Amino acid sequence: MEIFKTQKDLELYLDSLRLEGKKIALVPTMGGLHDGHLSLVDKAKSLSEIVVVSIFVNPTQFARGEDFDDYPNTFEADKLLLESKNVDALFLPSKEEIYPHGTASDYKVGAIGQILCGAFRPTHFDGVAQVVKRFFEIVKPDLAVFGEKDFQQLLIIKTLVSNLSLNLKIESIPTQREDDGLAMSTRNQYLSDLDRERAPHFYSVLCDARDSILRGNSFPEAKKDAIKTLGKSFEVEYLEVLDANNLTQIETKTTEVIIISAIRFGGTRLIDNLVFRRTNV
C-alpha cells in the first residue's frame, strides 16, 4: 500500500494509472476504522481496479463543543486493516493540504442540510460537502463509496455530484451492524460497558416502528410510540418517518420509507435508520 500526504504526489501516482486505463474508487474516512469501513473497501474493490482510502478528520464539519479534538486516532491499527484489504493508496493529508487557501466555501448544501441532523448541527453538512468536494477534486475518482448509516449525508453527496455535474458515480452499502443490531460506528468506542449493553435497544425500537407501519398502523402513531419508547432509555434528538428518496414527508403513494433518528446517552450521540418498502399503497 502506497501512502501519500500531498495532493501533488497522489495526483502523479493516479495520473499514471489512468493512462493505463485503470478504474479508480475513493473511500473517504476520518479513521477509527472498523468492519463497516472495511465493507466500504470491499465494495470499492469489487467495482474498480484501484482503491484510494483517505483518512482526514475534517475540522469544518465540527462545531464548537463537539468531539473534533477527541475523535479517535488509531492510525497504526487503521493502516494494518487497510493493508489486510490490499488497498492500493492511503491519502493522509494535513489541514493545509486540503484547505491551502483557508476554509471558506462557496458551496452550500441548502435546505436538506438544515433538517434532521442539520437542525442540531447547522454547519455540519456544509463542512461535509466542502471536504468531499475537495477529495473529488484531488482524487478524480470514477466512483466513491459511502455507507447508508449516514443516510442524510449520502443524499447530500449525491445532490452535490448532480449539482456540480461531476463525472463520477456514488455507490453505497447498507448499514453494517454488530451481532446485536447496533450500527457500526467509530463513536461506539465512546460507550461505557453499561451503555454498550443498552445501545442495541435503539435499533430494536426502529424495527418495532417499521413492523407497526407494515401492520397498517399510521405513521404518526408509529412515530409517537417509538419516541415514547426511546425516551425511556435515551435522550431523543429526533425521530422521523419520511420518504426515503428525498427525506420529505410521506405522501399517499410513497413506497420507499425511512425511519431515521438520532439519540444521545452517556455523553455519546448515535444515529441510525431503517429503510423499507410499503406494498399496500
Number of C-alpha atoms within 10 A of each C-alpha: 14 12 16 17 14 16 18 11 12 19 15 10 14 21 14 11 15 13 8 9 10 15 16 24 29 28 23 23 16 16 22 19 22 15 14 21 25 16 19 25 25 17 20 26 20 11 18 16 14 21 26 25 25 22 21 17 22 18 16 19 19 19 14 7 7 11 12 15 11 8 16 17 15 11 14 8 14 16 17 11 17 19 15 11 14 15 20 17 21 23 21 20 17 15 14 11 13 19 15 9 8 9 15 10 13 8 13 14 20 11 8 19 22 17 16 19 21 17 14 13 16 17 18 22 25 21 23 20 24 24 23 16 17 14 19 19 12 16 19 19 23 19 20 25 23 26 19 20 23 16 23 21 21 18 19 20 20 13 15 19 18 13 9 10 9 14 12 16 15 16 18 17 15 16 20 20 16 12 8 12 14 22 22 18 22 16 14 16 13 17 17 13 9 9 15 15 12 15 21 17 18 24 21 16 16 25 16 14 24 25 14 18 18 16 9 11 13 12 19 12 12 22 20 14 16 23 21 13 15 19 13 9 15 19 15 19 18 16 21 22 24 20 18 23 12 14 20 13 12 17 10 6 10 16 17 16 21 23 24 24 22 20 20 14 15 13 9 15 16 18 20 22 23 21 19 14 13 14 10 8 8
